[in-house]
Amino acid sequence: MRARRSPTRRRSSSRRCSRRSRIGTARGAAASRTSGSQGQSFLWEAILTFFLMFVIMAVATDTRSAGEAAAIAIGGTVGLDPLFGGPISGASMNPARSLGPAVVSGDLRALWIYLTPPFLGAALAAHAYQFVRADRPGPAELAARRADTGAGPS
């Protein structure tokens, strides 16, 4: 006759799970993945970061933008960027958001796509915003300068 185990001693399969299965069985589940080519993903990541950085700089440095308007502009950009670039590159827009999951999962194959373009896009956005917001003299200032130097219209 076989001895029966009591129900209190029986362990469920969920309790016997190892730490790895509690974290997740799909390695790299949170890592950014490209569905387009590496060139497409590189370009999209740079463009998405460009728009995000441009909007952030515009609302952070412009005195006309209020707190709520700034939040809506930045949140709208963060929300719309994945709609356009998500299917191609994953729309990371942040190197840390891609670096962490890639290191944890051990999948570093396409990590350069998510580390290089954000810096490039942010630098281009900074230069573009500096160009857009540059203090250029208006027509009245130009006329006043011409009058001061004695140079008339030619």
Backbone as CSV, one residue per row, in Angstrom:
resi,resn,N_x,N_y,N_z,CA_x,CA_y,CA_z,C_x,C_y,C_z
1,MET,0.831,-1.161,0.000,0.000,0.000,0.000,0.888,1.241,0.000
2,ARG,0.516,2.159,-0.799,1.296,3.380,-0.990,0.894,4.446,0.037
3,ALA,1.896,5.099,0.584,1.604,6.148,1.560,1.192,7.420,0.832
4,ARG,0.158,8.041,1.313,-0.329,9.275,0.694,0.338,10.474,1.338
5,ARG,0.661,11.435,0.507,1.216,12.682,1.024,0.085,13.593,1.453
6,SER,0.357,14.305,2.471,-0.667,15.251,2.920,-0.657,16.469,2.005
7,PRO,-1.790,17.129,1.823,-1.858,18.285,0.931,-0.994,19.451,1.390
8,THR,-0.672,19.501,2.667,0.163,20.611,3.143,1.609,20.439,2.732
9,ARG,2.057,19.234,2.504,3.444,19.010,2.125,3.656,19.139,0.627
10,ARG,2.611,19.070,-0.124,2.718,19.142,-1.574,2.991,20.590,-1.986
11,ARG,3.970,20.761,-2.818,4.300,22.113,-3.286,3.739,22.298,-4.682
12,SER,3.214,23.479,-4.888,2.691,23.759,-6.230,3.848,24.042,-7.171
13,SER,3.581,23.920,-8.430,4.637,24.150,-9.414,5.081,25.607,-9.437
14,SER,4.204,26.511,-9.041,4.593,27.922,-9.051,5.594,28.238,-7.947
15,ARG,5.582,27.485,-6.859,6.535,27.727,-5.787,7.903,27.163,-6.111
16,ARG,7.963,26.180,-6.963,9.234,25.568,-7.313,9.955,26.335,-8.418
17,CYS,9.383,27.415,-8.870,9.991,28.176,-9.965,11.321,28.759,-9.526
18,SER,12.238,28.743,-10.406,13.522,29.360,-10.109,13.417,30.871,-10.267
19,ARG,14.471,31.548,-9.862,14.481,33.008,-9.971,14.381,33.439,-11.426
20,ARG,15.023,32.706,-12.306,15.006,33.059,-13.721,13.585,33.051,-14.284
21,SER,12.805,32.086,-13.912,11.448,32.040,-14.452,10.563,33.105,-13.838
22,ARG,10.894,33.564,-12.626,10.122,34.659,-12.049,10.409,35.965,-12.781
23,ILE,11.644,36.130,-13.231,11.988,37.332,-13.984,11.320,37.298,-15.344
24,GLY,11.289,36.160,-15.940,10.665,36.012,-17.251,11.428,35.009,-18.074
25,THR,10.733,34.200,-18.786,11.403,33.184,-19.581,11.853,33.727,-20.924
26,ALA,11.235,34.802,-21.375,11.628,35.394,-22.650,12.760,36.374,-22.403
27,ARG,13.968,35.968,-22.730,15.118,36.846,-22.508,15.023,38.028,-23.449
28,GLY,15.258,39.200,-22.904,15.231,40.398,-23.723,13.842,40.896,-24.033
29,ALA,12.879,40.572,-23.190,11.501,40.976,-23.460,11.347,42.485,-23.493
30,ALA,12.130,43.215,-22.697,12.021,44.669,-22.659,13.031,45.352,-23.564
31,ALA,13.885,44.593,-24.208,14.912,45.178,-25.064,14.300,45.717,-26.345
32,SER,14.897,46.773,-26.870,14.426,47.345,-28.127,14.830,46.434,-29.275
33,ARG,13.936,46.238,-30.181,14.186,45.380,-31.342,13.921,46.171,-32.614
34,THR,14.716,45.906,-33.635,14.508,46.558,-34.919,13.748,45.623,-35.832
35,SER,12.798,46.179,-36.561,12.129,45.367,-37.580,12.547,45.837,-38.960
36,GLY,13.097,47.045,-39.049,13.636,47.543,-40.305,15.117,47.215,-40.389
37,SER,15.761,47.717,-41.420,17.197,47.504,-41.536,17.922,48.356,-40.503
38,GLN,19.204,48.108,-40.330,19.970,48.891,-39.359,20.060,50.351,-39.780
39,GLY,20.152,50.608,-41.065,20.186,51.983,-41.552,18.871,52.714,-41.297
40,GLN,17.748,52.026,-41.538,16.443,52.634,-41.269,16.283,52.923,-39.783
41,SER,16.660,51.984,-38.963,16.531,52.164,-37.518,17.424,53.298,-37.033
42,PHE,18.636,53.380,-37.562,19.551,54.463,-37.190,18.933,55.816,-37.532
43,LEU,18.416,55.934,-38.739,17.825,57.202,-39.183,16.590,57.557,-38.362
44,TRP,15.710,56.588,-38.129,14.493,56.866,-37.362,14.806,57.255,-35.925
45,GLU,15.759,56.585,-35.305,16.122,56.937,-33.926,16.672,58.360,-33.864
46,ALA,17.485,58.748,-34.847,18.027,60.116,-34.874,16.903,61.132,-35.081
47,ILE,15.977,60.844,-35.977,14.868,61.768,-36.250,13.952,61.893,-35.036
48,LEU,13.616,60.776,-34.412,12.725,60.809,-33.251,13.356,61.568,-32.092
49,THR,14.648,61.354,-31.867,15.332,62.078,-30.806,15.445,63.555,-31.150
50,PHE,15.640,63.865,-32.435,15.683,65.261,-32.871,14.384,65.969,-32.493
51,PHE,13.242,65.378,-32.848,11.959,66.012,-32.533,11.747,66.154,-31.029
52,LEU,12.074,65.114,-30.280,11.885,65.166,-28.835,12.759,66.248,-28.208
53,MET,14.009,66.308,-28.587,14.922,67.307,-28.013,14.535,68.713,-28.449
54,PHE,14.124,68.879,-29.692,13.717,70.194,-30.183,12.511,70.713,-29.399
55,VAL,11.531,69.859,-29.179,10.340,70.255,-28.426,10.710,70.570,-26.975
56,ILE,11.545,69.756,-26.367,11.942,70.010,-24.981,12.669,71.338,-24.861
57,MET,13.586,71.599,-25.775,14.311,72.872,-25.710,13.389,74.045,-25.983
58,ALA,12.432,73.877,-26.875,11.520,74.975,-27.199,10.645,75.337,-26.008
59,VAL,10.106,74.361,-25.318,9.216,74.679,-24.203,9.979,74.994,-22.925
60,ALA,11.212,74.538,-22.831,11.991,74.813,-21.621,12.626,76.196,-21.651
61,THR,12.934,76.720,-22.821,13.629,78.010,-22.898,12.733,79.161,-23.315
62,ASP,11.561,78.882,-23.825,10.669,79.945,-24.272,9.834,80.432,-23.095
63,THR,9.829,81.723,-22.879,9.085,82.286,-21.742,7.581,82.276,-21.981
64,ARG,7.147,82.094,-23.213,5.713,82.106,-23.513,5.021,80.797,-23.185
65,SER,5.771,79.737,-22.985,5.135,78.441,-22.730,4.867,78.287,-21.240
66,ALA,3.649,77.919,-20.931,3.246,77.703,-19.539,3.547,76.258,-19.150
67,GLY,3.412,75.941,-17.877,3.707,74.599,-17.388,2.868,73.525,-18.032
68,GLU,1.558,73.778,-18.143,0.679,72.772,-18.733,0.954,72.593,-20.215
69,ALA,1.213,73.686,-20.896,1.495,73.597,-22.330,2.796,72.840,-22.583
70,ALA,3.774,73.061,-21.725,5.039,72.347,-21.879,4.836,70.856,-21.667
71,ALA,4.069,70.513,-20.661,3.821,69.093,-20.390,3.059,68.435,-21.530
72,ILE,2.099,69.132,-22.078,1.324,68.572,-23.189,2.206,68.417,-24.426
73,ALA,3.055,69.399,-24.697,3.929,69.329,-25.873,4.925,68.179,-25.747
74,ILE,5.559,68.066,-24.600,6.548,66.992,-24.415,5.848,65.633,-24.371
75,GLY,4.756,65.539,-23.652,4.016,64.277,-23.586,3.466,63.863,-24.935
76,GLY,3.001,64.836,-25.705,2.520,64.527,-27.051,3.622,64.006,-27.943
77,THR,4.808,64.591,-27.828,5.946,64.121,-28.623,6.352,62.715,-28.202
78,VAL,6.425,62.488,-26.894,6.786,61.157,-26.405,5.720,60.128,-26.797
79,GLY,4.470,60.551,-26.883,3.405,59.644,-27.283,3.340,59.395,-28.774
80,LEU,3.629,60.416,-29.567,3.535,60.263,-31.024,4.776,59.628,-31.643
81,ASP,5.942,59.835,-31.045,7.164,59.255,-31.607,7.069,57.743,-31.778
82,PRO,6.605,56.997,-30.772,6.495,55.544,-30.982,5.459,55.143,-32.024
83,LEU,4.464,55.973,-32.241,3.487,55.631,-33.270,4.109,55.648,-34.657
84,PHE,5.044,56.577,-34.870,5.677,56.675,-36.179,6.923,55.799,-36.291
85,GLY,7.769,55.812,-35.287,9.025,55.081,-35.381,9.034,53.739,-34.694
86,GLY,8.034,53.463,-33.865,8.004,52.212,-33.128,8.030,50.962,-33.985
87,PRO,7.236,50.920,-35.060,7.254,49.707,-35.882,8.594,49.450,-36.580
88,ILE,9.401,50.483,-36.769,10.662,50.295,-37.483,11.829,50.074,-36.529
89,SER,11.959,50.948,-35.519,13.142,50.884,-34.663,12.834,50.591,-33.201
90,GLY,11.601,50.592,-32.798,11.261,50.417,-31.399,11.112,51.737,-30.669
91,ALA,11.514,52.840,-31.284,11.369,54.198,-30.759,11.903,54.327,-29.345
92,SER,13.161,54.006,-29.164,13.764,54.098,-27.841,13.950,55.549,-27.411
93,MET,14.582,56.369,-28.229,14.816,57.798,-28.001,15.656,58.080,-26.763
94,ASN,16.107,57.079,-26.061,16.853,57.256,-24.825,17.863,56.117,-24.714
95,PRO,19.152,56.431,-24.715,20.151,55.357,-24.645,20.027,54.486,-23.399
96,ALA,19.678,55.082,-22.262,19.568,54.298,-21.025,18.411,53.319,-21.092
97,ARG,17.352,53.684,-21.789,16.188,52.815,-21.920,16.524,51.574,-22.750
98,SER,17.509,51.678,-23.611,17.936,50.532,-24.413,19.113,49.797,-23.804
99,LEU,19.987,50.525,-23.130,21.198,49.910,-22.576,20.868,48.937,-21.448
100,GLY,20.004,49.337,-20.541,19.672,48.481,-19.402,19.117,47.127,-19.804
101,PRO,18.024,47.081,-20.565,17.492,45.774,-20.970,18.461,44.966,-21.833
102,ALA,19.278,45.628,-22.637,20.222,44.895,-23.482,21.298,44.222,-22.632
103,VAL,21.789,44.924,-21.612,22.814,44.339,-20.750,22.225,43.198,-19.925
104,VAL,21.024,43.396,-19.389,20.399,42.351,-18.571,20.109,41.108,-19.407
105,SER,19.633,41.299,-20.627,19.305,40.144,-21.464,20.536,39.528,-22.120
106,GLY,21.630,40.284,-22.185,22.841,39.774,-22.817,22.830,39.901,-24.325
107,ASP,21.844,40.561,-24.886,21.731,40.727,-26.334,22.255,42.106,-26.715
108,LEU,23.522,42.172,-27.116,24.168,43.448,-27.429,24.397,43.622,-28.930
109,ARG,23.743,42.811,-29.749,24.010,42.819,-31.185,23.751,44.164,-31.846
110,ALA,22.610,44.762,-31.637,22.266,46.013,-32.326,22.231,47.191,-31.362
111,LEU,22.996,47.112,-30.302,22.962,48.164,-29.287,23.481,49.493,-29.823
112,TRP,24.418,49.461,-30.755,24.976,50.709,-31.288,23.898,51.548,-31.963
113,ILE,22.861,50.912,-32.476,21.766,51.637,-33.130,21.019,52.497,-32.125
114,TYR,21.006,52.078,-30.885,20.273,52.816,-29.863,21.158,53.712,-29.016
115,LEU,22.475,53.632,-29.178,23.379,54.499,-28.426,23.857,55.694,-29.234
116,THR,24.123,55.525,-30.502,24.685,56.599,-31.321,23.646,57.607,-31.817
117,PRO,22.538,57.208,-32.424,21.599,58.185,-32.987,20.986,59.165,-31.988
118,PRO,20.707,58.779,-30.729,20.165,59.794,-29.825,21.111,60.962,-29.599
119,PHE,22.399,60.691,-29.516,23.353,61.792,-29.351,23.418,62.646,-30.611
120,LEU,23.391,62.002,-31.762,23.400,62.728,-33.029,22.137,63.566,-33.187
121,GLY,20.971,62.980,-32.920,19.707,63.694,-33.046,19.604,64.851,-32.074
122,ALA,20.075,64.656,-30.833,20.020,65.728,-29.838,20.957,66.867,-30.216
123,ALA,22.138,66.553,-30.740,23.072,67.602,-31.157,22.515,68.387,-32.341
124,LEU,21.926,67.693,-33.298,21.321,68.388,-34.440,20.150,69.258,-33.997
125,ALA,19.362,68.775,-33.042,18.239,69.567,-32.533,18.729,70.822,-31.824
126,ALA,19.813,70.705,-31.069,20.361,71.866,-30.372,20.828,72.917,-31.375
127,HIS,21.507,72.488,-32.424,21.969,73.438,-33.445,20.794,74.037,-34.211
128,ALA,19.810,73.229,-34.528,18.639,73.736,-35.247,17.868,74.730,-34.391
129,TYR,17.712,74.444,-33.107,16.977,75.364,-32.243,17.766,76.654,-32.042
130,GLN,19.076,76.541,-31.948,19.902,77.745,-31.831,19.766,78.604,-33.085
131,PHE,19.685,77.973,-34.239,19.507,78.711,-35.480,18.131,79.374,-35.542
132,VAL,17.093,78.643,-35.123,15.729,79.177,-35.169,15.556,80.330,-34.191
133,ARG,16.113,80.209,-33.003,15.921,81.217,-31.973,17.026,82.272,-31.935
134,ALA,17.916,82.279,-32.904,19.013,83.249,-32.896,18.451,84.660,-32.928
135,ASP,19.083,85.531,-32.163,18.664,86.938,-32.136,19.233,87.637,-33.361
136,ARG,18.396,87.755,-34.343,18.797,88.448,-35.565,18.214,89.855,-35.514
137,PRO,18.935,90.810,-36.000,18.387,92.176,-36.002,17.210,92.287,-36.970
138,GLY,16.201,92.986,-36.512,15.036,93.206,-37.350,15.283,94.347,-38.330
139,PRO,14.324,94.650,-39.187,14.480,95.713,-40.173,14.761,97.079,-39.535
140,ALA,14.117,97.350,-38.397,14.329,98.648,-37.740,15.758,98.753,-37.223
141,GLU,16.277,97.672,-36.640,17.652,97.689,-36.136,18.647,97.818,-37.281
142,LEU,18.396,97.165,-38.390,19.296,97.275,-39.540,19.310,98.702,-40.085
143,ALA,18.129,99.327,-40.151,18.057,100.704,-40.637,18.784,101.639,-39.678
144,ALA,18.667,101.424,-38.377,19.352,102.260,-37.395,20.867,102.086,-37.500
145,ARG,21.324,100.881,-37.735,22.756,100.650,-37.900,23.287,101.350,-39.151
146,ARG,22.519,101.287,-40.212,22.951,101.948,-41.448,23.022,103.462,-41.250
147,ALA,22.060,103.992,-40.525,22.049,105.430,-40.283,23.224,105.835,-39.414
148,ASP,23.597,105.021,-38.434,24.723,105.337,-37.562,26.043,105.303,-38.312
149,THR,26.191,104.398,-39.250,27.454,104.287,-39.971,27.515,105.212,-41.159
150,GLY,26.410,105.815,-41.486,26.388,106.743,-42.613,26.190,106.060,-43.957
151,ALA,25.996,104.774,-43.922,25.787,104.060,-45.179,24.306,104.097,-45.501
152,GLY,23.969,104.588,-46.595,22.590,104.669,-47.035,22.207,103.438,-47.795
153,PRO,20.949,103.384,-48.201,20.529,102.245,-49.019,21.242,102.271,-50.362
154,SER,21.677,101.133,-50.789,22.405,101.110,-52.047,21.591,100.609,-53.187
